Amino acid sequence: MHDHDDIYIHALEKWGYNAQMDVAIEELSELIKAIIKYRREPTIERAIDMAEELGDVIIMTRQLEIAMAQKYPEFVAWKSDTIQTKLHRIKSRLNDQP
């Protein structure tokens, strides 16, 4: 269990998996917009907006992880394996760069 998982589980139970997945999609799109706005105008206000949206995305992605792990017990292992593979690929690319 991670910090605040009880809150995430309660939210999933109260509002349902599909609704929370829809919220996750909304939050991801809001983060995308915040990043674009920051790139156009890199101000402290835009950075704060980006931090707020990133916080929302982190909360929602943890809820997605919990929801998927409840449906597929192997989900966490799948995610961990994927992260390790991708980090290894990034490390290799970094080492290959002049």
N, CA, C and O atoms as CSV, one atom per row, in Angstrom:
chain,resi,resn,atom,element,x,y,z
A,1,MET,N,N,0.843,-1.197,0.000
A,1,MET,CA,C,0.000,0.000,0.000
A,1,MET,C,C,0.883,1.253,0.000
A,1,MET,O,O,1.933,1.298,0.640
A,2,HIS,N,N,0.430,2.244,-0.722
A,2,HIS,CA,C,1.086,3.533,-0.762
A,2,HIS,C,C,0.322,4.506,0.123
A,2,HIS,O,O,-0.794,4.228,0.561
A,3,ASP,N,N,0.938,5.643,0.375
A,3,ASP,CA,C,0.239,6.695,1.109
A,3,ASP,C,C,-1.055,7.048,0.382
A,3,ASP,O,O,-1.089,7.126,-0.846
A,4,HIS,N,N,-2.081,7.254,1.127
A,4,HIS,CA,C,-3.381,7.713,0.621
A,4,HIS,C,C,-4.158,6.685,-0.201
A,4,HIS,O,O,-5.188,7.030,-0.779
A,5,ASP,N,N,-3.701,5.444,-0.270
A,5,ASP,CA,C,-4.445,4.444,-1.048
A,5,ASP,C,C,-5.865,4.270,-0.536
A,5,ASP,O,O,-6.773,3.986,-1.318
A,6,ASP,N,N,-6.069,4.437,0.766
A,6,ASP,CA,C,-7.427,4.309,1.294
A,6,ASP,C,C,-8.350,5.369,0.691
A,6,ASP,O,O,-9.523,5.099,0.436
A,7,ILE,N,N,-7.826,6.562,0.464
A,7,ILE,CA,C,-8.622,7.627,-0.156
A,7,ILE,C,C,-8.927,7.259,-1.606
A,7,ILE,O,O,-10.057,7.412,-2.067
A,8,TYR,N,N,-7.906,6.770,-2.323
A,8,TYR,CA,C,-8.099,6.407,-3.729
A,8,TYR,C,C,-9.110,5.271,-3.863
A,8,TYR,O,O,-9.973,5.304,-4.740
A,9,ILE,N,N,-9.004,4.279,-3.003
A,9,ILE,CA,C,-9.934,3.145,-3.042
A,9,ILE,C,C,-11.349,3.617,-2.752
A,9,ILE,O,O,-12.297,3.200,-3.418
A,10,HIS,N,N,-11.492,4.486,-1.760
A,10,HIS,CA,C,-12.816,5.016,-1.430
A,10,HIS,C,C,-13.399,5.800,-2.608
A,10,HIS,O,O,-14.590,5.685,-2.895
A,11,ALA,N,N,-12.572,6.594,-3.289
A,11,ALA,CA,C,-13.039,7.349,-4.460
A,11,ALA,C,C,-13.500,6.401,-5.565
A,11,ALA,O,O,-14.535,6.625,-6.193
A,12,LEU,N,N,-12.727,5.344,-5.798
A,12,LEU,CA,C,-13.118,4.362,-6.820
A,12,LEU,C,C,-14.434,3.685,-6.464
A,12,LEU,O,O,-15.279,3.464,-7.331
A,13,GLU,N,N,-14.607,3.356,-5.185
A,13,GLU,CA,C,-15.851,2.716,-4.741
A,13,GLU,C,C,-17.029,3.670,-4.846
A,13,GLU,O,O,-18.123,3.269,-5.244
A,14,LYS,N,N,-16.810,4.933,-4.489
A,14,LYS,CA,C,-17.905,5.897,-4.478
A,14,LYS,C,C,-18.346,6.305,-5.881
A,14,LYS,O,O,-19.540,6.334,-6.178
A,15,TRP,N,N,-17.372,6.622,-6.750
A,15,TRP,CA,C,-17.714,7.167,-8.058
A,15,TRP,C,C,-17.618,6.145,-9.180
A,15,TRP,O,O,-18.106,6.397,-10.282
A,16,GLY,N,N,-17.009,5.015,-8.929
A,16,GLY,CA,C,-16.928,3.958,-9.935
A,16,GLY,C,C,-15.688,4.078,-10.812
A,16,GLY,O,O,-15.121,5.155,-10.998
A,17,TYR,N,N,-15.299,2.938,-11.334
A,17,TYR,CA,C,-14.077,2.860,-12.136
A,17,TYR,C,C,-14.175,3.667,-13.416
A,17,TYR,O,O,-13.256,4.416,-13.747
A,18,ASN,N,N,-15.275,3.525,-14.141
A,18,ASN,CA,C,-15.397,4.231,-15.417
A,18,ASN,C,C,-15.380,5.742,-15.229
A,18,ASN,O,O,-14.733,6.457,-15.995
A,19,ALA,N,N,-16.082,6.230,-14.219
A,19,ALA,CA,C,-16.092,7.677,-13.964
A,19,ALA,C,C,-14.694,8.171,-13.616
A,19,ALA,O,O,-14.279,9.233,-14.081
A,20,GLN,N,N,-13.964,7.410,-12.802
A,20,GLN,CA,C,-12.626,7.832,-12.420
A,20,GLN,C,C,-11.660,7.738,-13.601
A,20,GLN,O,O,-10.723,8.529,-13.701
A,21,MET,N,N,-11.884,6.784,-14.485
A,21,MET,CA,C,-11.060,6.728,-15.695
A,21,MET,C,C,-11.339,7.935,-16.577
A,21,MET,O,O,-10.419,8.485,-17.184
A,22,ASP,N,N,-12.591,8.351,-16.653
A,22,ASP,CA,C,-12.921,9.561,-17.412
A,22,ASP,C,C,-12.250,10.783,-16.799
A,22,ASP,O,O,-11.744,11.638,-17.526
A,23,VAL,N,N,-12.239,10.879,-15.477
A,23,VAL,CA,C,-11.567,11.995,-14.801
A,23,VAL,C,C,-10.069,11.955,-15.110
A,23,VAL,O,O,-9.457,12.998,-15.336
A,24,ALA,N,N,-9.479,10.764,-15.120
A,24,ALA,CA,C,-8.062,10.635,-15.445
A,24,ALA,C,C,-7.783,11.179,-16.848
A,24,ALA,O,O,-6.801,11.890,-17.060
A,25,ILE,N,N,-8.642,10.845,-17.790
A,25,ILE,CA,C,-8.485,11.348,-19.159
A,25,ILE,C,C,-8.561,12.876,-19.174
A,25,ILE,O,O,-7.750,13.532,-19.828
A,26,GLU,N,N,-9.527,13.439,-18.460
A,26,GLU,CA,C,-9.661,14.897,-18.383
A,26,GLU,C,C,-8.404,15.529,-17.807
A,26,GLU,O,O,-7.891,16.517,-18.333
A,27,GLU,N,N,-7.911,14.941,-16.707
A,27,GLU,CA,C,-6.732,15.504,-16.049
A,27,GLU,C,C,-5.499,15.415,-16.956
A,27,GLU,O,O,-4.682,16.335,-16.983
A,28,LEU,N,N,-5.366,14.321,-17.688
A,28,LEU,CA,C,-4.247,14.198,-18.622
A,28,LEU,C,C,-4.320,15.272,-19.698
A,28,LEU,O,O,-3.301,15.858,-20.063
A,29,SER,N,N,-5.518,15.532,-20.207
A,29,SER,CA,C,-5.655,16.563,-21.239
A,29,SER,C,C,-5.359,17.946,-20.666
A,29,SER,O,O,-4.790,18.790,-21.359
A,30,GLU,N,N,-5.733,18.188,-19.419
A,30,GLU,CA,C,-5.441,19.481,-18.795
A,30,GLU,C,C,-3.933,19.654,-18.588
A,30,GLU,O,O,-3.415,20.762,-18.727
A,31,LEU,N,N,-3.229,18.572,-18.256
A,31,LEU,CA,C,-1.775,18.654,-18.128
A,31,LEU,C,C,-1.137,18.960,-19.485
A,31,LEU,O,O,-0.214,19.768,-19.575
A,32,ILE,N,N,-1.629,18.318,-20.522
A,32,ILE,CA,C,-1.106,18.596,-21.864
A,32,ILE,C,C,-1.260,20.076,-22.199
A,32,ILE,O,O,-0.325,20.704,-22.695
A,33,LYS,N,N,-2.434,20.630,-21.928
A,33,LYS,CA,C,-2.663,22.046,-22.203
A,33,LYS,C,C,-1.747,22.939,-21.367
A,33,LYS,O,O,-1.240,23.945,-21.862
A,34,ALA,N,N,-1.535,22.575,-20.108
A,34,ALA,CA,C,-0.668,23.365,-19.234
A,34,ALA,C,C,0.783,23.350,-19.730
A,34,ALA,O,O,1.477,24.365,-19.667
A,35,ILE,N,N,1.229,22.201,-20.219
A,35,ILE,CA,C,2.592,22.100,-20.759
A,35,ILE,C,C,2.729,22.990,-21.992
A,35,ILE,O,O,3.708,23.722,-22.130
A,36,ILE,N,N,1.750,22.923,-22.881
A,36,ILE,CA,C,1.797,23.742,-24.099
A,36,ILE,C,C,1.824,25.221,-23.737
A,36,ILE,O,O,2.608,25.983,-24.303
A,37,LYS,N,N,0.975,25.633,-22.802
A,37,LYS,CA,C,0.947,27.045,-22.398
A,37,LYS,C,C,2.270,27.462,-21.778
A,37,LYS,O,O,2.740,28.574,-22.023
A,38,TYR,N,N,2.886,26.584,-20.973
A,38,TYR,CA,C,4.184,26.908,-20.373
A,38,TYR,C,C,5.260,27.056,-21.451
A,38,TYR,O,O,6.089,27.963,-21.382
A,39,ARG,N,N,5.248,26.173,-22.437
A,39,ARG,CA,C,6.244,26.264,-23.511
A,39,ARG,C,C,6.099,27.572,-24.289
A,39,ARG,O,O,7.093,28.144,-24.736
A,40,ARG,N,N,4.875,28.039,-24.448
A,40,ARG,CA,C,4.646,29.307,-25.151
A,40,ARG,C,C,5.065,30.505,-24.310
A,40,ARG,O,O,5.607,31.488,-24.817
A,41,GLU,N,N,4.799,30.395,-23.008
A,41,GLU,CA,C,5.058,31.516,-22.091
A,41,GLU,C,C,5.569,30.954,-20.760
A,41,GLU,O,O,4.782,30.712,-19.845
A,42,PRO,N,N,6.899,30.744,-20.652
A,42,PRO,CA,C,7.456,30.121,-19.451
A,42,PRO,C,C,7.534,31.078,-18.254
A,42,PRO,O,O,8.597,31.608,-17.929
A,43,THR,N,N,6.393,31.281,-17.617
A,43,THR,CA,C,6.317,32.154,-16.453
A,43,THR,C,C,6.080,31.321,-15.194
A,43,THR,O,O,5.757,30.136,-15.271
A,44,ILE,N,N,6.243,31.955,-14.047
A,44,ILE,CA,C,5.995,31.275,-12.774
A,44,ILE,C,C,4.534,30.839,-12.678
A,44,ILE,O,O,4.241,29.765,-12.152
A,45,GLU,N,N,3.623,31.659,-13.181
A,45,GLU,CA,C,2.204,31.315,-13.142
A,45,GLU,C,C,1.923,30.058,-13.956
A,45,GLU,O,O,1.157,29.194,-13.528
A,46,ARG,N,N,2.539,29.957,-15.121
A,46,ARG,CA,C,2.365,28.768,-15.966
A,46,ARG,C,C,3.001,27.541,-15.310
A,46,ARG,O,O,2.469,26.435,-15.403
A,47,ALA,N,N,4.141,27.742,-14.647
A,47,ALA,CA,C,4.785,26.633,-13.940
A,47,ALA,C,C,3.909,26.140,-12.788
A,47,ALA,O,O,3.812,24.936,-12.550
A,48,ILE,N,N,3.278,27.061,-12.081
A,48,ILE,CA,C,2.365,26.686,-10.994
A,48,ILE,C,C,1.173,25.913,-11.547
A,48,ILE,O,O,0.763,24.905,-10.972
A,49,ASP,N,N,0.615,26.386,-12.665
A,49,ASP,CA,C,-0.496,25.669,-13.312
A,49,ASP,C,C,-0.073,24.247,-13.675
A,49,ASP,O,O,-0.815,23.289,-13.456
A,50,MET,N,N,1.133,24.127,-14.232
A,50,MET,CA,C,1.627,22.812,-14.619
A,50,MET,C,C,1.786,21.913,-13.395
A,50,MET,O,O,1.458,20.728,-13.451
A,51,ALA,N,N,2.287,22.466,-12.288
A,51,ALA,CA,C,2.452,21.686,-11.054
A,51,ALA,C,C,1.103,21.195,-10.541
A,51,ALA,O,O,0.984,20.054,-10.094
A,52,GLU,N,N,0.086,22.055,-10.603
A,52,GLU,CA,C,-1.250,21.655,-10.159
A,52,GLU,C,C,-1.807,20.530,-11.022
A,52,GLU,O,O,-2.356,19.558,-10.503
A,53,GLU,N,N,-1.668,20.660,-12.320
A,53,GLU,CA,C,-2.186,19.625,-13.218
A,53,GLU,C,C,-1.400,18.323,-13.075
A,53,GLU,O,O,-1.979,17.238,-13.146
A,54,LEU,N,N,-0.095,18.425,-12.876
A,54,LEU,CA,C,0.705,17.222,-12.664
A,54,LEU,C,C,0.276,16.518,-11.384
A,54,LEU,O,O,0.208,15.290,-11.347
A,55,GLY,N,N,-0.014,17.282,-10.338
A,55,GLY,CA,C,-0.521,16.693,-9.097
A,55,GLY,C,C,-1.816,15.934,-9.328
A,55,GLY,O,O,-1.990,14.827,-8.819
A,56,ASP,N,N,-2.721,16.522,-10.092
A,56,ASP,CA,C,-3.983,15.843,-10.411
A,56,ASP,C,C,-3.732,14.545,-11.177
A,56,ASP,O,O,-4.366,13.525,-10.908
A,57,VAL,N,N,-2.805,14.593,-12.132
A,57,VAL,CA,C,-2.503,13.406,-12.931
A,57,VAL,C,C,-1.893,12.308,-12.066
A,57,VAL,O,O,-2.234,11.135,-12.223
A,58,ILE,N,N,-1.008,12.670,-11.170
A,58,ILE,CA,C,-0.397,11.673,-10.285
A,58,ILE,C,C,-1.463,10.991,-9.431
A,58,ILE,O,O,-1.441,9.772,-9.260
A,59,ILE,N,N,-2.388,11.773,-8.901
A,59,ILE,CA,C,-3.485,11.206,-8.106
A,59,ILE,C,C,-4.324,10.251,-8.953
A,59,ILE,O,O,-4.649,9.146,-8.518
A,60,MET,N,N,-4.668,10.679,-10.151
A,60,MET,CA,C,-5.533,9.850,-10.994
A,60,MET,C,C,-4.811,8.616,-11.521
A,60,MET,O,O,-5.429,7.560,-11.657
A,61,THR,N,N,-3.522,8.723,-11.821
A,61,THR,CA,C,-2.824,7.532,-12.310
A,61,THR,C,C,-2.674,6.499,-11.199
A,61,THR,O,O,-2.666,5.299,-11.473
A,62,ARG,N,N,-2.558,6.939,-9.965
A,62,ARG,CA,C,-2.531,5.966,-8.863
A,62,ARG,C,C,-3.889,5.273,-8.751
A,62,ARG,O,O,-3.954,4.069,-8.503
A,63,GLN,N,N,-4.972,6.029,-8.932
A,63,GLN,CA,C,-6.292,5.392,-8.911
A,63,GLN,C,C,-6.426,4.382,-10.052
A,63,GLN,O,O,-6.996,3.306,-9.867
A,64,LEU,N,N,-5.907,4.726,-11.222
A,64,LEU,CA,C,-5.941,3.781,-12.343
A,64,LEU,C,C,-5.156,2.520,-12.009
A,64,LEU,O,O,-5.602,1.410,-12.298
A,65,GLU,N,N,-3.998,2.694,-11.406
A,65,GLU,CA,C,-3.182,1.535,-11.040
A,65,GLU,C,C,-3.932,0.632,-10.066
A,65,GLU,O,O,-3.929,-0.589,-10.222
A,66,ILE,N,N,-4.564,1.219,-9.076
A,66,ILE,CA,C,-5.336,0.437,-8.103
A,66,ILE,C,C,-6.492,-0.277,-8.794
A,66,ILE,O,O,-6.711,-1.468,-8.575
A,67,ALA,N,N,-7.227,0.449,-9.626
A,67,ALA,CA,C,-8.380,-0.138,-10.314
A,67,ALA,C,C,-7.956,-1.309,-11.185
A,67,ALA,O,O,-8.597,-2.360,-11.175
A,68,MET,N,N,-6.882,-1.132,-11.936
A,68,MET,CA,C,-6.426,-2.199,-12.829
A,68,MET,C,C,-5.857,-3.379,-12.046
A,68,MET,O,O,-6.026,-4.530,-12.450
A,69,ALA,N,N,-5.188,-3.103,-10.934
A,69,ALA,CA,C,-4.636,-4.190,-10.104
A,69,ALA,C,C,-5.743,-4.996,-9.446
A,69,ALA,O,O,-5.576,-6.190,-9.195
A,70,GLN,N,N,-6.877,-4.355,-9.163
A,70,GLN,CA,C,-8.003,-5.099,-8.612
A,70,GLN,C,C,-8.586,-6.045,-9.653
A,70,GLN,O,O,-9.028,-7.147,-9.324
A,71,LYS,N,N,-8.586,-5.613,-10.903
A,71,LYS,CA,C,-9.125,-6.444,-11.983
A,71,LYS,C,C,-8.114,-7.480,-12.458
A,71,LYS,O,O,-8.472,-8.619,-12.756
A,72,TYR,N,N,-6.858,-7.076,-12.523
A,72,TYR,CA,C,-5.777,-7.949,-12.994
A,72,TYR,C,C,-4.661,-7.947,-11.950
A,72,TYR,O,O,-3.858,-7.014,-11.927
A,73,PRO,N,N,-4.585,-8.949,-11.099
A,73,PRO,CA,C,-3.567,-8.960,-10.045
A,73,PRO,C,C,-2.131,-8.825,-10.578
A,73,PRO,O,O,-1.244,-8.390,-9.844
A,74,GLU,N,N,-1.897,-9.189,-11.837
A,74,GLU,CA,C,-0.564,-9.101,-12.428
A,74,GLU,C,C,-0.227,-7.690,-12.912
A,74,GLU,O,O,0.892,-7.437,-13.358
A,75,PHE,N,N,-1.177,-6.790,-12.826
A,75,PHE,CA,C,-1.006,-5.465,-13.417
A,75,PHE,C,C,0.222,-4.740,-12.897
A,75,PHE,O,O,0.972,-4.153,-13.677
A,76,VAL,N,N,0.436,-4.773,-11.587
A,76,VAL,CA,C,1.574,-4.058,-10.996
A,76,VAL,C,C,2.882,-4.621,-11.530
A,76,VAL,O,O,3.812,-3.867,-11.817
A,77,ALA,N,N,2.961,-5.938,-11.666
A,77,ALA,CA,C,4.172,-6.560,-12.223
A,77,ALA,C,C,4.349,-6.155,-13.685
A,77,ALA,O,O,5.466,-5.871,-14.118
A,78,TRP,N,N,3.259,-6.128,-14.445
A,78,TRP,CA,C,3.344,-5.710,-15.842
A,78,TRP,C,C,3.907,-4.290,-15.932
A,78,TRP,O,O,4.794,-3.994,-16.733
A,79,LYS,N,N,3.353,-3.422,-15.073
A,79,LYS,CA,C,3.790,-2.024,-15.076
A,79,LYS,C,C,5.253,-1.926,-14.680
A,79,LYS,O,O,6.019,-1.211,-15.327
A,80,SER,N,N,5.649,-2.621,-13.644
A,80,SER,CA,C,7.045,-2.585,-13.180
A,80,SER,C,C,7.998,-3.098,-14.248
A,80,SER,O,O,9.056,-2.511,-14.477
A,81,ASP,N,N,7.627,-4.189,-14.899
A,81,ASP,CA,C,8.464,-4.733,-15.973
A,81,ASP,C,C,8.610,-3.728,-17.111
A,81,ASP,O,O,9.699,-3.543,-17.656
A,82,THR,N,N,7.518,-3.094,-17.455
A,82,THR,CA,C,7.547,-2.103,-18.527
A,82,THR,C,C,8.452,-0.932,-18.164
A,82,THR,O,O,9.247,-0.473,-18.984
A,83,ILE,N,N,8.325,-0.454,-16.933
A,83,ILE,CA,C,9.166,0.667,-16.492
A,83,ILE,C,C,10.638,0.281,-16.538
A,83,ILE,O,O,11.469,1.055,-17.013
A,84,GLN,N,N,10.961,-0.898,-16.051
A,84,GLN,CA,C,12.362,-1.344,-16.064
A,84,GLN,C,C,12.895,-1.442,-17.490
A,84,GLN,O,O,14.016,-1.015,-17.767
A,85,THR,N,N,12.105,-1.994,-18.380
A,85,THR,CA,C,12.524,-2.117,-19.782
A,85,THR,C,C,12.768,-0.747,-20.398
A,85,THR,O,O,13.773,-0.530,-21.076
A,86,LYS,N,N,11.846,0.169,-20.159
A,86,LYS,CA,C,11.977,1.502,-20.755
A,86,LYS,C,C,13.126,2.286,-20.144
A,86,LYS,O,O,13.826,3.011,-20.851
A,87,LEU,N,N,13.332,2.148,-18.827
A,87,LEU,CA,C,14.473,2.821,-18.201
A,87,LEU,C,C,15.792,2.265,-18.726
A,87,LEU,O,O,16.743,3.015,-18.950
A,88,HIS,N,N,15.847,0.962,-18.920
A,88,HIS,CA,C,17.053,0.347,-19.485
A,88,HIS,C,C,17.320,0.908,-20.891
A,88,HIS,O,O,18.462,1.216,-21.235
A,89,ARG,N,N,16.273,1.034,-21.688
A,89,ARG,CA,C,16.400,1.582,-23.040
A,89,ARG,C,C,16.901,3.024,-22.989
A,89,ARG,O,O,17.781,3.405,-23.761
A,90,ILE,N,N,16.341,3.827,-22.081
A,90,ILE,CA,C,16.777,5.225,-21.938
A,90,ILE,C,C,18.248,5.265,-21.525
A,90,ILE,O,O,19.030,6.034,-22.083
A,91,LYS,N,N,18.619,4.448,-20.560
A,91,LYS,CA,C,20.007,4.409,-20.095
A,91,LYS,C,C,20.940,4.047,-21.239
A,91,LYS,O,O,21.998,4.656,-21.395
A,92,SER,N,N,20.558,3.065,-22.034
A,92,SER,CA,C,21.382,2.661,-23.186
A,92,SER,C,C,21.533,3.802,-24.170
A,92,SER,O,O,22.625,4.053,-24.678
A,93,ARG,N,N,20.444,4.489,-24.437
A,93,ARG,CA,C,20.503,5.625,-25.377
A,93,ARG,C,C,21.384,6.737,-24.827
A,93,ARG,O,O,22.139,7.359,-25.575
A,94,LEU,N,N,21.293,6.988,-23.532
A,94,LEU,CA,C,22.123,8.033,-22.911
A,94,LEU,C,C,23.598,7.656,-23.004
A,94,LEU,O,O,24.441,8.515,-23.263
A,95,ASN,N,N,23.910,6.400,-22.800
A,95,ASN,CA,C,25.300,5.934,-22.875
A,95,ASN,C,C,25.837,5.943,-24.289
A,95,ASN,O,O,27.046,6.055,-24.488
A,96,ASP,N,N,24.957,5.826,-25.282
A,96,ASP,CA,C,25.376,5.829,-26.674
A,96,ASP,C,C,25.569,7.238,-27.223
A,96,ASP,O,O,26.186,7.418,-28.273
A,97,GLN,N,N,25.049,8.226,-26.524
A,97,GLN,CA,C,25.147,9.614,-26.983
A,97,GLN,C,C,26.570,10.135,-26.800
A,97,GLN,O,O,27.201,9.874,-25.776
A,98,PRO,N,N,27.083,10.885,-27.806
A,98,PRO,CA,C,28.428,11.484,-27.641
A,98,PRO,C,C,28.416,12.643,-26.665
A,98,PRO,O,O,29.458,13.251,-26.416
